[in-house]
Amino acid sequence: MFPRRLLPCLLALALCPAMAVASAAADASPKAGPAAPTVALTDATGALSLDLTPKKRSLFFEGDGWIPFAIGAGLLLATDRKSQPFLTDALANPTTLRASRAVGVLGTPRVYLGTPLLLYALGGKREKQTATRLVNALVTSGLITETTKVLVGRRRPDESGGVGDVKGPSLVYESFPSGHTSAAFAMATVLATQYPRYRVPLYALAAAVAASRVLQSRHIPSDVFVGAGIGIAAGQQAAHGGSNLLGFKF
């Protein structure tokens, strides 16, 4: 049985082959502007130059960046099955639930497929580049998220049985990690890189999507935390010109 949640990823692949031409042209065209910024540091041995030019990012956390993420995920995995009932009892009310349902739409296929297609159709060179990078990020985050869901087989908190129980490989239980959250953070990361002045509201909206999934009892905190990490990693990879998880760029 084919996982239905993989269909948006495959639809993105099918809809966007024409983006390859625009992406290649945008990357190949010379870019006017100031030289790459540097910072001069002087010590007893002379002047050192620190290059601040953005580099292509690895899909995985570089250096020690994975350590706080792993610690945070581990703490949540150990505690969130007990904290979930407290969060929903303390924060869920008719007003917050209505707001969470409205915000949650931002993590659905109509938004994360429609946004790059709209940018590509109506925008200029920069918007077309943004659209191709969004698709690369969403393909990567979607494949990682849906594969992990199937392998882990975690029960959703609004399903009968124990909250957050892990059943093993399954096409039925798909709580871990959150697909809405990974898509929202993948989009936010790419858009924040392309349009830095909107970085704060973009990440705030992505965080609101994550919170909405917890408030609606569709996920527990570790689901959305790991989903956010997947989305950010995939978004960084795509935003700096990297290929998607399948090894190619549009």
Summary of the structure (lengths in Angstrom):
residues: 250
radius of gyration: 19.8
end to end distance: 28.5
largest distance: 67.6
contacts: 811
relative contact order: 0.17
helix: 63%
strand: 6%
